[in-house]
Amino acid sequence: MAVVFIYFQLWYTSFRKDVKETMSKEIDIEYYHQLALQKQKEHRKFLGNLKKKAPKNLDKIALEIHQEVFTEIDCTACANCCKSLGPDFKEADITRIAKYFKMKLPAFEAEFLQVDEDGDKVFKSMPCPFLGGDNLCSIYDVRPKACREFPHTDRKKIYQINNLTIKNTLTCPAAYLFVEKLRDKTE
């Protein structure tokens, strides 16, 4: 029994090392962007068909794939969303983050936000001012809802946000892999 335990410990230690190395590798964002561009038409057709005739267990399949993808992709090895996409700040986000910084709402908005052409409150500049050099979010526990939910691959009825999903594949390697794996599993 002790020998089995020792073998298990050796295997587990090796497994954890492999996972850690895989997860900490830098992600080639441009590679995934190019793949997403090449497959955009294909992905759009697939997701459109999924909307027309979704499998009964689509939510379960999508959640399993979402979880699988995020064991393969470490967001902190990428952080492309934080570098290139700005969240749409809702009032609850602004209130929560301003409170975290012990700032008055107008002061927080004046320092970090502007109103875009659609009337949404967004960052004045990118990358996100709360993104650290280690790709970690300095306000992770109070981050905006849009950041918490991105890339939206764990939501139910994924076919309801096809255009957003296609758009997200261009920025997020995890979203790209999600669509690829979903297609493989449902076609």
Z-matrix of the N, CA and C atoms (Angstrom, degrees):
N
C 1 1.447
C 2 1.535 1 110.74
N 3 1.327 2 116.66 1 -40.05
C 4 1.466 3 121.02 2 179.97
C 5 1.522 4 110.92 3 -63.06
N 6 1.335 5 116.82 4 -36.94
C 7 1.461 6 121.17 5 179.61
C 8 1.526 7 110.17 6 -64.83
N 9 1.319 8 116.66 7 -42.26
C 10 1.463 9 121.27 8 178.58
C 11 1.529 10 109.47 9 -61.84
N 12 1.314 11 116.61 10 -43.21
C 13 1.456 12 121.13 11 179.72
C 14 1.527 13 110.88 12 -62.40
N 15 1.323 14 117.00 13 -42.22
C 16 1.464 15 121.26 14 179.32
C 17 1.525 16 110.23 15 -63.41
N 18 1.349 17 116.41 16 -44.37
C 19 1.470 18 119.41 17 177.06
C 20 1.522 19 111.12 18 -61.25
N 21 1.325 20 115.78 19 -41.13
C 22 1.459 21 119.58 20 178.59
C 23 1.528 22 110.11 21 -61.90
N 24 1.334 23 117.21 22 -45.60
C 25 1.460 24 121.04 23 179.25
C 26 1.529 25 111.28 24 -59.43
N 27 1.329 26 116.69 25 -43.44
C 28 1.463 27 120.15 26 178.72
C 29 1.524 28 111.16 27 -63.33
N 30 1.344 29 115.38 28 -45.51
C 31 1.459 30 119.84 29 179.06
C 32 1.528 31 110.51 30 -61.86
N 33 1.333 32 116.63 31 -47.07
C 34 1.455 33 121.50 32 -177.12
C 35 1.528 34 111.17 33 -63.36
N 36 1.309 35 117.00 34 -41.64
C 37 1.463 36 121.12 35 178.09
C 38 1.524 37 109.96 36 -61.80
N 39 1.322 38 116.74 37 -44.51
C 40 1.462 39 121.67 38 178.35
C 41 1.529 40 110.85 39 -64.42
N 42 1.338 41 115.94 40 -42.81
C 43 1.458 42 121.63 41 179.83
C 44 1.522 43 110.26 42 -60.66
N 45 1.324 44 117.54 43 -47.57
C 46 1.466 45 121.74 44 -179.67
C 47 1.522 46 110.77 45 -62.42
N 48 1.329 47 116.55 46 -39.16
C 49 1.464 48 120.50 47 178.62
C 50 1.526 49 109.80 48 -63.10
N 51 1.352 50 116.59 49 -45.51
C 52 1.467 51 120.76 50 178.72
C 53 1.528 52 111.15 51 -60.81
N 54 1.334 53 116.70 52 -44.80
C 55 1.460 54 120.81 53 -179.52
C 56 1.521 55 109.57 54 -63.59
N 57 1.330 56 116.70 55 -44.75
C 58 1.464 57 120.50 56 -179.55
C 59 1.526 58 110.95 57 -61.46
N 60 1.335 59 116.72 58 -43.29
C 61 1.464 60 120.27 59 179.12
C 62 1.517 61 110.70 60 -64.97
N 63 1.333 62 116.85 61 -42.20
C 64 1.457 63 120.90 62 179.63
C 65 1.526 64 110.18 63 -63.86
N 66 1.311 65 116.30 64 -45.06
C 67 1.454 66 120.96 65 -176.37
C 68 1.531 67 112.01 66 -70.00
N 69 1.325 68 118.24 67 -28.13
C 70 1.459 69 119.47 68 -175.52
C 71 1.523 70 113.22 69 -91.58
N 72 1.322 71 117.29 70 -3.85
C 73 1.461 72 119.82 71 179.12
C 74 1.521 73 110.03 72 -67.90
N 75 1.310 74 114.70 73 142.58
C 76 1.454 75 120.01 74 177.49
C 77 1.521 76 109.14 75 -66.54
N 78 1.296 77 116.29 76 143.32
C 79 1.459 78 122.11 77 -178.07
C 80 1.521 79 108.45 78 -97.56
N 81 1.319 80 116.05 79 132.45
C 82 1.460 81 121.79 80 179.07
C 83 1.533 82 108.34 81 -81.53
N 84 1.308 83 115.38 82 89.56
C 85 1.464 84 121.88 83 -175.05
C 86 1.522 85 111.44 84 -60.81
N 87 1.323 86 117.51 85 -41.97
C 88 1.462 87 121.08 86 -178.72
C 89 1.524 88 111.38 87 -63.89
N 90 1.327 89 117.37 88 -36.88
C 91 1.466 90 122.28 89 177.48
C 92 1.535 91 109.90 90 -59.84
N 93 1.325 92 116.66 91 -49.31
C 94 1.465 93 120.13 92 -179.77
C 95 1.527 94 111.30 93 -67.33
N 96 1.316 95 116.98 94 -35.31
C 97 1.467 96 120.59 95 177.82
C 98 1.535 97 109.93 96 -62.07
N 99 1.324 98 116.38 97 -45.46
C 100 1.469 99 120.56 98 179.64
C 101 1.537 100 110.88 99 -63.91
N 102 1.333 101 116.88 100 -41.77
C 103 1.466 102 120.01 101 176.95
C 104 1.526 103 110.36 102 -60.15
N 105 1.322 104 115.98 103 -44.89
C 106 1.466 105 120.42 104 -179.35
C 107 1.526 106 111.11 105 -63.02
N 108 1.328 107 117.10 106 -39.84
C 109 1.464 108 120.21 107 176.90
C 110 1.520 109 110.85 108 -62.19
N 111 1.338 110 115.58 109 -44.70
C 112 1.467 111 120.35 110 -179.16
C 113 1.524 112 112.16 111 -63.68
N 114 1.319 113 117.39 112 -34.15
C 115 1.465 114 120.87 113 -174.70
C 116 1.519 115 113.51 114 -102.64
N 117 1.311 116 117.23 115 7.90
C 118 1.458 117 120.67 116 -175.71
C 119 1.531 118 112.27 117 -56.83
N 120 1.317 119 116.79 118 -46.44
C 121 1.469 120 120.71 119 -179.24
C 122 1.527 121 110.23 120 -63.69
N 123 1.328 122 115.44 121 -43.96
C 124 1.464 123 121.94 122 178.65
C 125 1.535 124 110.85 123 -61.65
N 126 1.322 125 115.82 124 -44.99
C 127 1.469 126 120.67 125 -179.95
C 128 1.532 127 110.55 126 -64.73
N 129 1.330 128 116.10 127 -41.80
C 130 1.466 129 120.07 128 179.99
C 131 1.537 130 110.20 129 -61.17
N 132 1.315 131 116.49 130 -43.44
C 133 1.473 132 120.93 131 179.22
C 134 1.528 133 110.21 132 -64.34
N 135 1.332 134 116.79 133 -45.87
C 136 1.462 135 120.99 134 179.93
C 137 1.531 136 110.93 135 -59.65
N 138 1.329 137 116.75 136 -49.33
C 139 1.466 138 119.64 137 -177.82
C 140 1.530 139 111.36 138 -66.97
N 141 1.326 140 117.22 139 -34.56
C 142 1.463 141 120.73 140 175.12
C 143 1.515 142 111.47 141 -62.45
N 144 1.325 143 116.76 142 -42.99
C 145 1.467 144 120.78 143 176.76
C 146 1.523 145 111.20 144 -65.39
N 147 1.307 146 116.07 145 -36.56
C 148 1.464 147 120.83 146 178.87
C 149 1.530 148 110.05 147 -63.94
N 150 1.314 149 115.52 148 -36.67
C 151 1.468 150 120.04 149 178.82
C 152 1.532 151 110.68 150 -67.40
N 153 1.332 152 116.12 151 -37.72
C 154 1.463 153 120.69 152 -179.82
C 155 1.517 154 111.85 153 -69.77
N 156 1.339 155 115.81 154 -38.95
C 157 1.466 156 119.36 155 -175.93
C 158 1.530 157 109.22 156 -144.58
N 159 1.320 158 114.88 157 80.52
C 160 1.468 159 120.29 158 -179.13
C 161 1.529 160 110.25 159 -80.64
N 162 1.330 161 116.92 160 137.36
C 163 1.470 162 118.98 161 174.51
C 164 1.539 163 109.59 162 -60.77
N 165 1.330 164 116.02 163 150.30
C 166 1.465 165 120.12 164 -178.53
C 167 1.527 166 112.18 165 -59.32
N 168 1.313 167 116.49 166 -32.93
C 169 1.469 168 120.43 167 -176.79
C 170 1.537 169 112.31 168 -100.90
N 171 1.319 170 117.33 169 27.79
C 172 1.466 171 121.10 170 -175.93
C 173 1.530 172 112.70 171 -59.16
N 174 1.322 173 117.07 172 -42.41
C 175 1.468 174 119.19 173 -179.08
C 176 1.524 175 111.05 174 -60.50
N 177 1.313 176 116.75 175 -41.02
C 178 1.467 177 121.34 176 179.64
C 179 1.535 178 110.36 177 -66.40
N 180 1.317 179 116.40 178 -45.20
C 181 1.469 180 121.30 179 178.91
C 182 1.531 181 110.22 180 -61.73
N 183 1.325 182 116.24 181 -46.24
C 184 1.468 183 120.68 182 -178.70
C 185 1.529 184 111.11 183 -61.59
N 186 1.323 185 117.16 184 -41.73
C 187 1.465 186 119.88 185 179.83
C 188 1.528 187 111.07 186 -65.90
N 189 1.322 188 116.93 187 -41.16
C 190 1.474 189 120.41 188 177.77
C 191 1.531 190 110.59 189 -62.14
N 192 1.318 191 116.50 190 -42.95
C 193 1.467 192 120.33 191 -179.94
C 194 1.530 193 110.19 192 -67.55
N 195 1.317 194 116.68 193 -41.62
C 196 1.467 195 120.47 194 176.90
C 197 1.532 196 109.71 195 -55.59
N 198 1.322 197 116.77 196 -48.44
C 199 1.465 198 120.78 197 -179.10
C 200 1.527 199 111.20 198 -64.32
N 201 1.313 200 116.77 199 -40.57
C 202 1.471 201 121.29 200 178.31
C 203 1.534 202 110.82 201 -62.30
N 204 1.317 203 116.13 202 -46.35
C 205 1.467 204 120.78 203 -178.30
C 206 1.530 205 110.55 204 -60.83
N 207 1.324 206 116.18 205 -40.64
C 208 1.461 207 118.38 206 -177.38
C 209 1.533 208 113.34 207 -80.98
N 210 1.326 209 117.21 208 0.27
C 211 1.468 210 119.06 209 165.71
C 212 1.530 211 108.86 210 -88.33
N 213 1.327 212 116.41 211 -19.71
C 214 1.469 213 121.56 212 179.94
C 215 1.526 214 112.66 213 -93.82
N 216 1.306 215 116.45 214 -33.07
C 217 1.466 216 121.64 215 -176.04
C 218 1.522 217 108.89 216 -109.73
N 219 1.310 218 115.23 217 125.32
C 220 1.456 219 121.25 218 175.10
C 221 1.523 220 107.29 219 -100.30
N 222 1.304 221 116.50 220 111.88
C 223 1.465 222 121.09 221 -177.41
C 224 1.524 223 112.27 222 -55.87
N 225 1.318 224 117.21 223 -32.59
C 226 1.467 225 119.13 224 -178.29
C 227 1.525 226 112.27 225 -74.58
N 228 1.322 227 117.31 226 -10.12
C 229 1.462 228 120.07 227 173.98
C 230 1.529 229 110.06 228 -88.54
N 231 1.318 230 116.54 229 -3.13
C 232 1.459 231 122.10 230 -176.84
C 233 1.525 232 110.71 231 -123.94
N 234 1.312 233 115.72 232 -72.17
C 235 1.472 234 123.89 233 -178.21
C 236 1.528 235 112.67 234 57.15
N 237 1.322 236 117.19 235 25.26
C 238 1.458 237 120.34 236 -179.16
C 239 1.526 238 111.67 237 -62.10
N 240 1.320 239 116.88 238 -35.84
C 241 1.464 240 119.65 239 178.33
C 242 1.525 241 110.70 240 -61.39
N 243 1.325 242 116.27 241 -39.40
C 244 1.470 243 121.19 242 -179.25
C 245 1.524 244 111.92 243 -73.70
N 246 1.309 245 115.93 244 -23.38
C 247 1.464 246 120.65 245 -178.79
C 248 1.523 247 112.57 246 -89.15
N 249 1.340 248 116.44 247 -27.41
C 250 1.464 249 117.88 248 -171.98
C 251 1.529 250 115.52 249 -125.66
N 252 1.300 251 118.36 250 -21.76
C 253 1.467 252 120.93 251 179.28
C 254 1.522 253 108.96 252 -111.23
N 255 1.280 254 116.56 253 135.67
C 256 1.457 255 119.01 254 175.32
C 257 1.514 256 109.49 255 -104.48
N 258 1.319 257 117.63 256 139.07
C 259 1.462 258 119.01 257 178.24
C 260 1.524 259 111.73 258 -72.53
N 261 1.295 260 115.25 259 154.94
C 262 1.456 261 122.84 260 171.59
C 263 1.533 262 104.72 261 -85.91
N 264 1.329 263 116.73 262 113.51
C 265 1.461 264 121.06 263 -177.25
C 266 1.522 265 110.40 264 -81.76
N 267 1.313 266 116.05 265 124.59
C 268 1.459 267 121.99 266 172.88
C 269 1.523 268 107.50 267 -91.78
N 270 1.309 269 116.52 268 162.84
C 271 1.471 270 120.32 269 -178.06
C 272 1.528 271 111.48 270 -57.90
N 273 1.326 272 117.41 271 -38.78
C 274 1.465 273 120.42 272 179.33
C 275 1.529 274 110.82 273 -62.85
N 276 1.345 275 116.73 274 -37.55
C 277 1.468 276 120.68 275 177.30
C 278 1.524 277 110.44 276 -63.61
N 279 1.317 278 115.74 277 -47.57
C 280 1.460 279 121.20 278 -177.32
C 281 1.530 280 110.41 279 -61.56
N 282 1.317 281 115.11 280 -45.03
C 283 1.465 282 120.16 281 179.82
C 284 1.529 283 111.08 282 -61.99
N 285 1.309 284 116.57 283 -46.82
C 286 1.475 285 122.18 284 -178.23
C 287 1.534 286 111.36 285 -63.14
N 288 1.316 287 117.32 286 -45.71
C 289 1.469 288 120.76 287 -176.71
C 290 1.533 289 110.75 288 -72.78
N 291 1.315 290 117.20 289 -40.11
C 292 1.471 291 120.25 290 177.04
C 293 1.529 292 109.82 291 -61.02
N 294 1.306 293 116.77 292 -42.54
C 295 1.476 294 121.25 293 177.89
C 296 1.524 295 110.11 294 -61.32
N 297 1.337 296 116.92 295 -41.51
C 298 1.463 297 122.10 296 178.63
C 299 1.537 298 110.76 297 -57.99
N 300 1.328 299 115.92 298 -40.45
C 301 1.471 300 121.19 299 179.63
C 302 1.535 301 112.84 300 -86.92
N 303 1.342 302 115.50 301 -1.14
C 304 1.471 303 120.94 302 -176.85
C 305 1.531 304 110.30 303 57.35
N 306 1.337 305 114.10 304 44.29
C 307 1.461 306 121.03 305 179.37
C 308 1.522 307 109.21 306 -114.34
N 309 1.298 308 116.24 307 152.22
C 310 1.460 309 120.64 308 171.93
C 311 1.537 310 106.97 309 -75.40
N 312 1.324 311 115.52 310 149.25
C 313 1.469 312 120.35 311 -177.09
C 314 1.525 313 112.95 312 -53.60
N 315 1.342 314 119.33 313 -49.37
C 316 1.476 315 118.91 314 -179.07
C 317 1.535 316 112.43 315 -60.99
N 318 1.328 317 117.05 316 -35.53
C 319 1.470 318 119.91 317 179.76
C 320 1.529 319 110.48 318 -68.28
N 321 1.343 320 116.47 319 -41.90
C 322 1.468 321 119.90 320 178.33
C 323 1.524 322 110.31 321 -62.38
N 324 1.326 323 115.84 322 -47.74
C 325 1.467 324 120.02 323 -179.23
C 326 1.526 325 111.36 324 -62.20
N 327 1.316 326 117.08 325 -41.68
C 328 1.475 327 120.38 326 -179.28
C 329 1.523 328 111.29 327 -64.89
N 330 1.316 329 117.26 328 -36.03
C 331 1.463 330 120.17 329 -177.79
C 332 1.527 331 113.37 330 -77.68
N 333 1.337 332 116.96 331 -38.20
C 334 1.458 333 119.14 332 -169.55
C 335 1.536 334 115.99 333 -115.78
N 336 1.327 335 118.40 334 -23.74
C 337 1.466 336 119.75 335 -167.99
C 338 1.520 337 113.68 336 -117.76
N 339 1.326 338 113.30 337 160.44
C 340 1.458 339 122.10 338 172.09
C 341 1.522 340 107.05 339 -144.36
N 342 1.305 341 116.25 340 164.42
C 343 1.459 342 121.52 341 177.33
C 344 1.522 343 107.02 342 -98.32
N 345 1.346 344 116.13 343 126.39
C 346 1.471 345 119.53 344 -178.59
C 347 1.528 346 111.07 345 -86.26
N 348 1.336 347 115.63 346 -176.79
C 349 1.474 348 121.56 347 -176.42
C 350 1.524 349 113.07 348 -63.47
N 351 1.348 350 117.36 349 -20.06
C 352 1.469 351 121.05 350 178.19
C 353 1.527 352 112.20 351 -92.66
N 354 1.327 353 116.43 352 -0.49
C 355 1.453 354 120.48 353 -179.01
C 356 1.525 355 113.74 354 86.12
N 357 1.340 356 116.50 355 9.40
C 358 1.465 357 120.86 356 179.56
C 359 1.521 358 110.25 357 -89.16
N 360 1.309 359 115.78 358 149.25
C 361 1.461 360 120.38 359 175.70
C 362 1.525 361 108.24 360 -88.82
N 363 1.332 362 115.09 361 122.28
C 364 1.467 363 122.43 362 -176.67
C 365 1.528 364 108.95 363 -135.63
N 366 1.334 365 115.95 364 170.13
C 367 1.461 366 119.69 365 177.37
C 368 1.522 367 110.38 366 -62.59
N 369 1.335 368 115.41 367 148.20
C 370 1.461 369 120.87 368 175.09
C 371 1.517 370 110.80 369 -67.22
N 372 1.320 371 116.30 370 -33.86
C 373 1.467 372 119.83 371 -179.30
C 374 1.521 373 109.66 372 -150.09
N 375 1.296 374 113.53 373 161.84
C 376 1.467 375 120.77 374 178.55
C 377 1.514 376 107.52 375 -121.29
N 378 1.296 377 121.93 376 153.89
C 379 1.463 378 126.31 377 5.19
C 380 1.524 379 111.37 378 -69.50
N 381 1.307 380 115.35 379 171.34
C 382 1.457 381 122.32 380 179.63
C 383 1.531 382 109.67 381 -51.76
N 384 1.315 383 117.33 382 130.33
C 385 1.466 384 119.29 383 -179.83
C 386 1.529 385 113.84 384 -67.04
N 387 1.324 386 116.58 385 -12.34
C 388 1.461 387 120.23 386 -179.27
C 389 1.525 388 112.42 387 -99.63
N 390 1.328 389 116.77 388 4.26
C 391 1.466 390 121.64 389 177.53
C 392 1.520 391 109.12 390 -85.45
N 393 1.324 392 115.78 391 124.41
C 394 1.457 393 120.28 392 179.22
C 395 1.517 394 111.73 393 -83.69
N 396 1.316 395 116.45 394 167.62
C 397 1.460 396 122.06 395 178.15
C 398 1.516 397 112.83 396 -62.60
N 399 1.331 398 116.48 397 -18.53
C 400 1.465 399 122.24 398 177.87
C 401 1.530 400 111.69 399 -91.67
N 402 1.329 401 116.78 400 11.05
C 403 1.469 402 124.04 401 -177.80
C 404 1.521 403 113.09 402 66.13
N 405 1.304 404 118.09 403 18.96
C 406 1.458 405 121.07 404 176.88
C 407 1.521 406 109.58 405 -101.04
N 408 1.311 407 115.09 406 146.91
C 409 1.454 408 122.05 407 -179.48
C 410 1.528 409 109.30 408 -84.56
N 411 1.313 410 116.03 409 125.08
C 412 1.468 411 119.58 410 -178.74
C 413 1.524 412 112.26 411 -77.00
N 414 1.332 413 117.69 412 -11.05
C 415 1.469 414 121.15 413 177.42
C 416 1.528 415 110.59 414 -121.74
N 417 1.298 416 116.86 415 30.62
C 418 1.470 417 122.64 416 -172.31
C 419 1.534 418 112.76 417 -48.16
N 420 1.312 419 117.63 418 -46.09
C 421 1.469 420 120.36 419 -176.47
C 422 1.522 421 113.74 420 -67.92
N 423 1.326 422 117.55 421 -19.35
C 424 1.465 423 120.88 422 -178.74
C 425 1.537 424 111.78 423 -123.25
N 426 1.315 425 117.47 424 15.21
C 427 1.465 426 121.65 425 -176.09
C 428 1.529 427 111.34 426 -57.76
N 429 1.325 428 116.79 427 159.14
C 430 1.471 429 120.52 428 -179.91
C 431 1.533 430 112.39 429 -60.33
N 432 1.309 431 114.69 430 153.43
C 433 1.472 432 120.96 431 179.87
C 434 1.527 433 110.73 432 -57.34
N 435 1.322 434 116.95 433 -40.64
C 436 1.469 435 120.32 434 -179.94
C 437 1.529 436 111.06 435 -59.64
N 438 1.314 437 117.60 436 -36.20
C 439 1.471 438 121.64 437 178.19
C 440 1.531 439 110.44 438 -71.39
N 441 1.333 440 116.21 439 -42.15
C 442 1.472 441 120.38 440 -179.59
C 443 1.526 442 111.34 441 -60.83
N 444 1.316 443 116.63 442 -37.00
C 445 1.466 444 120.69 443 -173.78
C 446 1.526 445 114.05 444 -90.20
N 447 1.321 446 117.85 445 -16.55
C 448 1.473 447 121.04 446 -177.24
C 449 1.522 448 110.00 447 -64.58
N 450 1.323 449 119.53 448 138.30
C 451 1.467 450 130.85 449 5.60
C 452 1.528 451 113.94 450 -94.82
N 453 1.328 452 116.92 451 22.30
C 454 1.461 453 123.34 452 173.67
C 455 1.525 454 113.58 453 69.03
N 456 1.311 455 117.24 454 23.23
C 457 1.470 456 120.42 455 -177.98
C 458 1.524 457 112.66 456 -86.76
N 459 1.319 458 117.36 457 -2.17
C 460 1.460 459 119.33 458 179.09
C 461 1.525 460 112.27 459 -107.05
N 462 1.291 461 116.56 460 12.03
C 463 1.466 462 119.21 461 -179.00
C 464 1.523 463 111.17 462 -86.64
N 465 1.301 464 115.68 463 157.06
C 466 1.458 465 120.89 464 176.56
C 467 1.520 466 108.84 465 -76.72
N 468 1.320 467 115.27 466 155.22
C 469 1.465 468 122.31 467 179.80
C 470 1.529 469 110.91 468 53.29
N 471 1.314 470 115.47 469 53.93
C 472 1.469 471 123.03 470 -176.88
C 473 1.529 472 111.46 471 -53.81
N 474 1.328 473 117.21 472 -28.78
C 475 1.467 474 121.22 473 -178.14
C 476 1.534 475 111.96 474 -66.46
N 477 1.326 476 118.00 475 -12.58
C 478 1.462 477 120.27 476 179.19
C 479 1.529 478 112.40 477 -76.85
N 480 1.334 479 116.22 478 -13.50
C 481 1.470 480 119.34 479 -178.86
C 482 1.535 481 110.91 480 -123.42
N 483 1.311 482 116.55 481 40.08
C 484 1.465 483 120.97 482 -177.20
C 485 1.524 484 113.61 483 -54.02
N 486 1.327 485 117.35 484 -47.15
C 487 1.475 486 119.67 485 -177.94
C 488 1.518 487 110.98 486 -62.92
N 489 1.324 488 116.90 487 -40.98
C 490 1.455 489 120.84 488 178.23
C 491 1.528 490 110.69 489 -66.14
N 492 1.315 491 116.77 490 -40.44
C 493 1.466 492 120.48 491 179.33
C 494 1.526 493 110.35 492 -62.01
N 495 1.322 494 117.26 493 -45.66
C 496 1.469 495 121.50 494 177.83
C 497 1.532 496 109.87 495 -59.78
N 498 1.316 497 116.46 496 -45.54
C 499 1.465 498 121.00 497 179.00
C 500 1.534 499 110.40 498 -60.63
N 501 1.314 500 117.10 499 -42.12
C 502 1.463 501 120.87 500 -178.27
C 503 1.520 502 113.05 501 -67.75
N 504 1.333 503 118.00 502 -27.72
C 505 1.472 504 119.81 503 178.07
C 506 1.523 505 111.20 504 -63.93
N 507 1.324 506 116.79 505 -25.00
C 508 1.462 507 120.80 506 -179.94
C 509 1.526 508 112.55 507 -74.75
N 510 1.312 509 117.01 508 -21.60
C 511 1.462 510 122.59 509 -177.17
C 512 1.519 511 112.49 510 -108.55
N 513 1.329 512 115.95 511 -34.98
C 514 1.460 513 121.27 512 -168.68
C 515 1.530 514 112.18 513 -115.04
N 516 1.326 515 117.94 514 113.99
C 517 1.464 516 120.55 515 177.10
C 518 1.532 517 113.04 516 -56.80
N 519 1.317 518 117.26 517 -33.88
C 520 1.465 519 120.48 518 179.16
C 521 1.527 520 110.80 519 -66.60
N 522 1.327 521 117.73 520 -39.48
C 523 1.465 522 121.03 521 177.93
C 524 1.524 523 110.05 522 -64.67
N 525 1.327 524 116.45 523 -41.52
C 526 1.468 525 120.45 524 177.33
C 527 1.529 526 110.50 525 -59.93
N 528 1.325 527 116.70 526 -50.33
C 529 1.469 528 120.21 527 -179.84
C 530 1.525 529 111.68 528 -62.67
N 531 1.315 530 116.09 529 -36.16
C 532 1.463 531 120.58 530 177.71
C 533 1.529 532 110.85 531 -58.70
N 534 1.321 533 116.90 532 -48.99
C 535 1.472 534 120.05 533 -178.55
C 536 1.527 535 110.29 534 -64.72
N 537 1.326 536 116.71 535 -41.84
C 538 1.464 537 120.30 536 178.78
C 539 1.532 538 111.59 537 -60.64
N 540 1.316 539 116.45 538 -45.90
C 541 1.466 540 120.54 539 -178.10
C 542 1.527 541 110.95 540 -71.20
N 543 1.318 542 117.00 541 -35.74
C 544 1.460 543 120.64 542 177.46
C 545 1.530 544 109.67 543 -63.75
N 546 1.303 545 115.56 544 -41.88
C 547 1.476 546 120.06 545 178.12
C 548 1.526 547 110.64 546 -63.10
N 549 1.325 548 115.93 547 -45.57
C 550 1.470 549 119.95 548 179.46
C 551 1.528 550 112.11 549 -60.45
N 552 1.320 551 115.84 550 -36.00
C 553 1.463 552 120.19 551 -174.66
C 554 1.523 553 112.97 552 -83.15
N 555 1.329 554 117.87 553 -25.36
C 556 1.463 555 119.42 554 -173.76
C 557 1.531 556 113.87 555 -107.63
N 558 1.307 557 117.37 556 -11.73
C 559 1.492 558 118.21 557 -179.69
C 560 1.507 559 111.11 558 -94.04
